[in-house]
Amino acid sequence: MNKALRRPVIAGNWKMNQTPAEAKALIEQMKPLVADADCDVVLCVPYVDLQAAMEAAEGSNIRIGAENCHWAQKGAFTGEVSAEMLKAMGVPYVIIGHSERRQYFGETDETVQKRVRAALDAGLTVILCVGEYLQQREQGITEEVVRLQTKIALGGVSAEELKRIIIAYEPVWAIGTGKTATAEQANEVNHAIRVCVGELYGKEAADALVVQYGGSMNAGNAKELLAQPDVDGGLIGGASLKAADFSVIVGAAS
Ligand code: 13P
């Protein structure tokens, strides 16, 4: 499985951080630092920051994404935002199935599948998150968990649509904890995801699939993680809120 076939994607996930003014300032800081990146650079930001972020990033190599979207085009879903609305704004990326949505907001594999469907129908590129809890890792069922999450999320996704899917492997125990998976652990699960996608869509599709690692990736450990044959980028939380750190990670992927 040839890593050279894939262009790495470094994506920030700002989570519930940054006001629109702060978003603008941070992107202005980042722009010159990542201008020479030889990878795709994406920042996924809170809904209220999208407009300011898109304006700040205009003309640069930074692309903007949202952190979630609803599965319906519109309707009585107070507080939700549809993929169609993101499309109308010109937002190209959306994260779906982040473990914080699964953990705190009742997201299930089934709702993840519905959101993926809506995002693809709206023409967006999806960063689909999968990952196991510590207890599941200790039980030795990491691969089973991640394979099932992947298969359910991709239910109904065509081979053509798969080209607009990035999968982010994020072990829940490594998120925001400072505990990173070892490079070997990250590569092992990323590889398992690629094998799973290969079973569903064939080798060519699996070879082309970008599989990121996420979970306490930072300026210090990015190089080793990104050097792994099945790690094609990162989904970065905390370190994406610091321009210098984020640009080091982008540099490590380039
Ligand atoms: P941290 O990089 O802060 O651990 O967050 C990872 C993450 O959840 C990205 O989606």
Residues whose N, C-alpha, C, O or C-beta is under 5 A from the ligand:
A	BS01	13P	N13 A174 I175 G176 T177 G214 G215 S216 M217 L235 I236 G237 G238 A239
